[in-house]
Amino acid sequence: MTLSPAFCRIFPFAIYIGFFAIAGALEFLQGQGVPWLASWDPRWLYPTRILLVLLALVSLWRHYSELARPSGVKPLDWVLGVVTGVVVFVLWINLAQDWATIGESAGYNPTNPKSGAIDWTLVAIRIFGAAMVVPVMEELFWRSFVMRWLVEQDFIKIDPARVGFKPFFITAVLFASEHNLWLAGLLAGIAYNWLYMRTRNLWVPVLAHTVTNGLLGLWVIQTGNWQFW
């Protein structure tokens, strides 16, 4: 069976998003007193989610031509990716005002509810997922697929530099809607979109996204602001 380029970029993202519904359903059932969920720890749903997304990415890797060995990227572009990732991180932790958020986020708290001790296994999995798996999954979906698909359904042949303002803006807005911190998400989407268009290589926004999420994880652990996770 031949898999479409769209499916290959949507499927890992769909797994990731689908777990929000699964978590909600399990939490509801737990609240209804379902016996087998009495001792269920919802924090371990994240490792399951990341494992399944990672397996999907690995199994479909040969279909991601834009993630072939990086070539033609100037050293300055890599530096730009790192700097952009740092800037987005700084914006992210400073744009948490009520007017810049949608609803409330409980975040991801890796501490033991009884002892208050941090579960470092959960921390390691969370950082790995956020910094190494999520950036690849999201950049494949938002930048490689959505932004170019809005230009033409046969998006694989679209040069990122050809993307116009409308698909650029729509993608940034949709990316923002995925996050509780909508303004920070919007600015991040604009930054990652711009990197992809400027460098024409998906690895550069992936790098920026990795830097942002990695720094955010370290900051969250240092400060205990779990709601940012």
N, C-alpha and C positions, 0 to 999 in steps of 0.2 A: 504494500500500500504506500502510495506517495503522499507525504505530508505536505500541506501547503505552508509557505513561509509565514503566513499570518498565524496559523495554528501553532507553529513552533515557538512563536514569541508570545502568544496569548496564554498557552497552556500553563507554564510555570507561574505566571502572574495570577491566573485564575485559581490555582491551588492555594497560593498565598492569601488572596482575598477571601476565598471560600472558608478559610479557617475562622474568620470573624463570625460567620454564621454558625459554624460548628461550636465555637466557644460560647456564643449566646444561647444556643439550644441546650448545651450541657449545663450551663449555669442555671437556666430555667428549670431543668429537670432536677438538678441538685436541690434547688429551692423548694421543689415539690416533694422532697423527701424520698427520691428514688434510692432504694437501698444500696445498689452497687456503685452509686456515686457519692455515698456518704463520706468516704475518705479520699475522694478524688482531689488532686492538687492541680488547679488550672494552670499553674506556672509551667508544668511540663508539656503543655500543648504546644508551646513555641518550639522546643527542640524537634517535636514531631513534624511541625509545619516546615521548618527549615530543612530537615532531612528529606522530606518529599520534594520540596522545591529543588534542592540540590540534585537529587536523583533525576528529576525531570530535565534539568539543565545539562547534566552529564550525558544522559541518553540522547538528547537532541543536539549535542554540541556540533556535530558535523554539519548541521544545517545553518549554523551561524557564520556565514561568510564574513560578516563585518567584524567578527572576533578572531579571524585568522591571525597569524603572526603579525604584530604591528610593523608597518613599514611606511616610510615616507613622512613620519611624524618628526618634526624638528624638536631638538632638546628644549627650546623655549616653550613649545606647546605643553610638554610634560610639566615644566615649571609652572606654567599658567594653570594647568589642571590642579596642581597642589595648592597654589595660592587661592584659586577660586574655592576649593574645598574648605580652606581655612576661613575665608571670608563668609561663606555660607554658614559655617559652624557658629561664628561670632554673631551673625544676624539671628540665627535660630534661637540661641539662648537669651537674646535680648529683645525678642519680639513675641513675648508671651502675655502681653496685656489682654484684658478681657475682650477689647474691641478687635483684637487680632487673632482671636481663637474661635473655633466652632465647637460648642459644647464643652464637655470636660473629659479629660483623659486620666484614667487611673494609672496609666503607664505600666511598667513591668517591674515589680518589686521582688528581688531575689533573696530577700531576708526571710528567715524562718519566723512564722507568725508567733510562735511561742517563745523562742529564745532571743529572737532579734538578730541572730548571727547571719552573716551573708553566706549564701550557698555559692561557693566559687565555681562549682561545676556549671550552675545555671548562668553565672556571669560570663564564663568563658564561651558557652554556647551562644549566649545573647550577642556578645561582641563579634564572634565569628560570623553569625548569621547576618547581623546588621552591617558589618564592614566588608564581608567577603562574598556573601550570597545575594543579599538584597540589591546592592548596586548593579550587579550583572543582570539580575532578573528585571529590575525596574528600567534600566537603560535600554535593554532589548525591547521591552514593551512600549515605554513612552517615547523614547527618542528614535530608535530604529524603526519601530512599527507605526505607532499612532501618528507621530509628526509627519512621517513621509506618506503614510496611507491617506492622510487628509489632502495631500497633493494629488495622489493617484493611487488607485487600488493595487496596481502592479508596483508596489512601493520599493521593491528590491532594486530596481533600476534607477531610482531617484537619487541624485546627488544631494547630500544634506545641504550643500551650499545653495541649492536652488529653492529651498523651502521659503515661502513668502511669509508676510506678517500674519495673515489670518491663521494658517495652521500652527505657526509658532506660538501665537497668543492662546489659541484654543488648547493646545497641548499643555502650556504652562498653567492655565486655569484648571484643567482637569487634574493635573498633577497636584495642584494646591488643594483641590477638593478631597484628595485621598488622605490629607493630613489634618489633624486637630489644629495645628498652628497654621492657619490658612495663608496668612501674609508671608510668613517665613517660607512656606511651601511654594507660594507663587514666585518669590524671588529666587528660590533654589531652582525651580523649573525654568525660569528665564535664564539663569546662569548656565545650567546644564545644556539647555537647548542651544544657547549661543556657542558654547564650547564645541558641540557636535557640528554645528554649521561652520564654525571657523576652521577647525582642524580636519573635518571630514573623516574623522576616525573615532569610532565609538569607545575605544579604550580610554580616551582622554576624559570624557564625562564620567566614565566608570571610575577612573582614578580619583576625580574630584569628589564623587559621591562616596567613595571609600574613605577618603580623608575626612569628609564631613562626619560620616557616621562613626568612624573610629574615634575621632576627637570627642564627639558627643558622648560616646560610651565611657571614655576615660573620665570626662567631666562629671557625668552622672554618678559614677562610682565614688569619685572624690567628694562630691557635694551631697549625695543622697537625694538629689532631685529626681526621683524615680518617675515622676509624671512626664518627664521628657523622653522616656523610653516607651 
